[in-house]
Amino acid sequence: MGHRYRGAIAAQAVALLLCACSAADFKQPIAAFADQTNAAKTTFQGYATSLDQVNHEQNLADIAREPKLLFVPASDCKRASKRCQLFIDDGRRRRLNASIVPNITAIMNGLSTYATNLNAIATADSAGEIKTAVDAANTNLIGLAKAADGLNKQLGRTTTLETQVTALATPLADIVTLALTTYVEQVKLQALRDATERMESIFPQVTSVLVEVGETDNSIKTTSLFLKFNDAQVAFKSAAPEERLAKLTAMEAAADAYDRGLNADPGAPFIKLAMAHTALTNALRSPDPSFEQVFAFIQQVADAVTRLANDAKAIDKALNPPQPKP
């Protein structure tokens, strides 16, 4: 049994040596992928917070309109109770003020850490450093999948991403344990292949839930922008002659903000990020990789992140204009 085991590992090492490419070839695209993942994380963080506030306000409005939606557990809110919690029950019972921020934060941090771990593998100088980075990547991926399952549950869906990635065991730890320091570059390459293929099995589902959060938030904000535009239009039409210029200026600003909301695409960075990751995974599998497509998608991620940041700033300014000092 031991001879067969060592023979299998040796065969993997030989297969790695036959590959014409090395991990060094992937340092630049992996570093670029990490940079844009972190940029998307920073830009997107505010969406979850604002959506939390909007969802809470909507839950309160729904219960005020239909009080029977309010649910208080029989054991709660009594003098001897240990908890006092209010729920909304519209077919999907949840806390009145349930927050998606912790799961969103965990997902975004998980994606960022994943990209950092890829970079650590690509730049490692020894088998020991590779093993450390791989172990960190495996642990992080399970946590990321768990957070995505949690967020999907909050959104009324059931997923088993944690089970899925846990079942995908990687043989790399066995290779590194044998300390094939002579073949560090080849071990790196196999580590990158294993890590990206494992993440690719859940990456589209993880990013799709972030797309949904962004689009939901933008839809709610766009409704508010429409109401502001409608009010500005009514104010202009009913304005006295001496007020028309000021009212028209306000209406134009409201129209610009509403147009920005209608054309915002907060899910784009994550759609492009998923495409970039698929291209990177495919390139790592290839014996003769080309990174043109990887870099093209990464540039699209960068463009989408920049647009998202600009749109978010303009929309928030329109919805929350600075108040004049007294």
C-alpha positions in Angstrom: 0.0 0.0 0.0 2.8 2.4 0.9 4.7 1.7 -2.3 1.6 2.4 -4.4 1.0 5.6 -2.5 4.5 6.9 -3.0 4.4 5.8 -6.6 1.2 7.8 -7.2 2.8 10.9 -5.7 5.9 10.4 -7.7 3.8 10.1 -10.9 2.1 13.4 -10.0 5.5 15.1 -9.6 6.7 13.8 -13.0 3.5 15.1 -14.6 4.2 18.5 -13.1 7.7 18.5 -14.5 6.4 17.8 -18.0 4.4 21.1 -18.0 6.1 23.8 -20.0 4.9 26.7 -17.8 5.7 27.8 -14.3 4.0 29.7 -11.5 6.1 32.7 -12.3 4.1 33.1 -15.5 1.0 33.6 -13.4 2.3 36.2 -10.9 1.1 39.2 -12.8 -2.4 38.1 -13.7 -2.9 36.7 -10.1 -1.7 40.0 -8.6 -4.0 42.0 -10.9 -6.9 39.7 -9.9 -6.2 40.2 -6.2 -6.1 44.0 -6.7 -9.4 44.2 -8.4 -11.0 41.8 -5.9 -10.0 44.1 -3.1 -11.3 47.1 -5.0 -14.7 45.5 -5.5 -14.8 44.6 -1.8 -14.2 48.2 -0.8 -16.7 49.7 -3.2 -19.5 47.2 -2.5 -19.4 47.3 1.3 -21.8 50.2 1.5 -24.5 48.5 -0.5 -25.1 45.9 2.2 -25.4 48.5 4.9 -27.9 50.7 3.0 -29.9 47.6 2.0 -30.1 46.6 5.6 -31.7 49.9 6.5 -34.1 49.8 3.6 -35.2 46.3 4.4 -35.8 47.1 8.0 -37.9 50.2 7.0 -39.9 48.0 4.5 -40.5 45.3 7.2 -41.9 48.0 9.5 -44.1 49.5 6.8 -45.4 46.0 5.8 -46.4 45.2 9.4 -48.0 48.6 9.8 -50.1 47.9 6.8 -50.9 44.3 7.7 -50.4 43.7 11.5 -50.9 40.0 11.2 -47.5 39.7 9.7 -46.0 40.5 13.1 -44.9 37.3 14.9 -43.7 37.1 18.6 -42.6 33.6 19.8 -44.7 32.3 22.6 -41.7 32.1 24.9 -40.4 35.6 24.2 -41.0 39.0 25.7 -42.4 37.9 29.0 -40.9 38.9 32.4 -39.2 35.5 32.8 -38.1 35.3 29.1 -34.5 35.1 28.0 -35.2 36.9 24.7 -37.6 39.5 23.3 -37.5 39.4 19.6 -39.9 40.5 16.9 -40.3 38.7 13.6 -42.0 39.4 10.3 -43.8 36.3 8.9 -44.8 36.7 5.3 -44.2 33.1 4.4 -40.5 33.4 5.2 -40.2 34.1 8.9 -37.2 36.3 9.9 -36.1 38.9 12.5 -37.7 42.2 12.0 -34.2 43.8 12.0 -32.3 40.9 10.6 -29.0 42.1 9.1 -27.3 40.7 6.0 -24.2 42.8 6.8 -22.3 40.1 8.7 -22.6 37.5 5.9 -21.9 40.1 3.2 -18.8 41.2 5.1 -17.7 37.6 5.5 -18.1 36.9 1.8 -16.3 40.0 0.7 -13.5 39.3 3.2 -13.4 35.7 2.0 -13.0 36.7 -1.6 -10.3 39.2 -0.7 -8.4 36.6 1.4 -8.8 34.0 -1.4 -7.1 36.3 -3.9 -4.4 37.1 -1.3 -3.8 33.4 -0.8 -3.4 32.8 -4.5 -0.9 35.6 -4.6 1.0 34.0 -1.6 1.1 30.6 -3.5 2.4 32.3 -6.7 5.2 34.1 -4.8 6.2 31.4 -2.3 9.8 30.4 -2.2 9.6 27.0 -0.5 7.4 24.0 -0.2 6.7 25.0 3.4 5.4 28.4 2.3 3.2 26.8 -0.3 1.8 24.4 2.3 1.0 27.4 4.6 -0.7 29.3 1.8 -2.7 26.2 0.7 -3.8 25.4 4.2 -5.0 29.0 4.6 -6.8 28.9 1.3 -8.6 25.7 2.2 -9.8 27.1 5.6 -10.8 30.4 4.0 -12.8 28.8 1.2 -14.9 26.7 3.7 -15.7 29.9 5.7 -16.5 31.8 2.5 -18.9 29.0 1.3 -20.5 28.9 4.8 -21.2 32.7 4.7 -22.7 32.4 1.2 -25.0 29.6 2.4 -26.0 31.9 5.3 -26.7 34.8 3.0 -28.7 32.6 0.6 -30.8 31.4 3.5 -31.5 35.0 4.5 -32.7 35.6 1.0 -35.0 32.6 1.1 -32.9 30.0 -0.8 -31.1 26.9 0.3 -27.6 26.1 -0.9 -25.0 23.6 0.2 -21.8 25.3 -0.9 -19.9 24.5 2.3 -20.6 20.8 1.9 -19.6 21.1 -1.8 -16.2 22.6 -1.3 -15.4 20.5 1.8 -15.9 17.4 -0.3 -13.4 18.6 -2.9 -10.2 17.3 -1.3 -6.9 18.5 -2.8 -4.0 16.1 -3.2 -1.5 19.0 -2.9 -0.9 18.6 0.8 0.4 15.1 0.1 2.8 16.4 -2.5 4.1 19.2 -0.3 4.5 16.9 2.7 7.1 14.9 0.7 9.1 18.2 0.6 9.8 18.1 -3.1 11.7 21.3 -2.8 13.5 20.6 -6.1 10.2 21.1 -7.8 8.9 24.1 -6.0 7.7 25.9 -9.2 5.8 22.8 -10.4 4.3 22.4 -6.9 3.2 26.0 -7.0 1.5 25.6 -10.3 -0.4 22.5 -9.1 -1.4 24.4 -6.0 -2.7 27.3 -8.1 -4.7 24.8 -10.3 -6.2 23.1 -7.3 -7.1 26.3 -5.5 -8.7 27.9 -8.5 -10.6 24.8 -9.6 -12.0 24.4 -6.1 -13.1 28.0 -6.0 -14.5 27.8 -9.5 -17.0 25.1 -8.3 -18.8 27.8 -6.2 -17.5 31.1 -7.5 -20.5 31.7 -9.9 -23.0 31.0 -7.0 -21.1 33.3 -4.6 -20.9 36.2 -7.0 -24.6 35.8 -8.1 -25.8 36.4 -4.6 -23.7 39.6 -4.4 -25.2 40.6 -7.8 -28.7 40.1 -6.3 -27.9 42.2 -3.2 -26.5 45.0 -5.4 -29.4 45.0 -7.8 -32.0 44.9 -5.0 -30.4 47.9 -3.3 -30.2 49.8 -6.5 -33.8 49.1 -7.4 -35.0 50.5 -4.1 -32.8 53.5 -4.4 -34.0 54.1 -8.0 -37.6 54.1 -6.8 -36.7 56.9 -4.3 -34.9 58.8 -7.1 -38.1 58.5 -9.2 -40.2 59.9 -6.5 -37.8 62.8 -6.0 -37.9 63.5 -9.8 -41.7 63.3 -9.8 -41.9 65.9 -6.9 -39.4 68.2 -8.7 -41.4 67.9 -11.9 -44.7 68.8 -10.1 -42.9 71.7 -8.4 -41.6 73.1 -11.7 -45.0 72.8 -13.4 -46.8 74.7 -10.6 -44.0 77.3 -10.0 -44.6 81.0 -10.3 -42.7 82.7 -13.1 -40.0 84.0 -10.8 -39.4 80.5 -9.4 -39.3 78.6 -12.6 -35.5 78.8 -13.2 -34.7 77.5 -9.7 -37.3 74.7 -10.0 -36.1 73.7 -13.4 -32.5 73.5 -12.1 -33.7 71.3 -9.3 -35.7 69.2 -11.8 -32.7 68.7 -14.0 -30.6 67.6 -11.1 -33.3 65.1 -10.1 -33.5 63.8 -13.6 -29.7 63.3 -13.8 -29.8 61.4 -10.5 -32.8 59.2 -11.6 -31.1 58.5 -14.9 -27.9 57.5 -13.1 -30.0 55.0 -11.0 -31.7 53.6 -14.0 -28.4 52.9 -15.7 -26.4 51.8 -12.7 -25.1 48.2 -12.7 -23.9 47.3 -9.2 -23.7 43.6 -10.1 -21.3 44.2 -13.0 -18.0 44.0 -11.0 -19.0 40.6 -9.7 -20.2 39.3 -13.1 -16.9 40.4 -14.6 -14.9 39.1 -11.6 -16.5 35.6 -12.1 -15.6 35.8 -15.8 -12.0 36.7 -14.9 -11.8 33.9 -12.5 -13.1 31.4 -15.0 -10.5 32.6 -17.5 -7.7 32.4 -14.9 -8.8 28.8 -14.0 -8.8 27.8 -17.6 -5.5 29.4 -18.3 -3.9 27.5 -15.3 -5.2 24.2 -16.8 -3.7 24.9 -20.2 -0.1 23.6 -21.0 0.3 26.6 -23.2 -1.6 29.4 -21.4 -2.6 32.7 -22.8 -3.5 35.5 -20.4 -5.0 38.0 -22.9 -8.5 37.1 -21.9 -7.7 37.1 -18.2 -6.3 40.6 -18.4 -9.2 41.8 -20.6 -11.7 40.6 -18.0 -9.7 42.1 -15.2 -9.7 45.5 -17.0 -13.5 45.2 -17.3 -13.7 44.5 -13.5 -11.6 47.7 -12.9 -13.9 49.7 -15.2 -17.0 48.3 -13.5 -15.7 49.1 -10.0 -14.8 52.7 -11.0 -18.3 53.2 -12.4 -19.9 51.6 -9.4 -18.0 53.9 -7.0 -19.0 57.0 -9.1 -22.7 55.9 -9.4 -22.9 55.1 -5.7 -21.5 58.5 -4.7 -23.8 60.4 -7.0 -26.9 58.4 -6.0 -26.2 58.8 -2.3 -25.6 62.5 -2.7 -29.0 62.8 -4.5 -30.8 60.8 -1.8 -29.0 62.4 1.1 -28.2 66.0 0.0 -26.0 68.0 2.5 -28.1 70.0 4.8 -27.5 73.8 4.9 -25.8 75.0 8.1 -28.2 76.9 10.4 
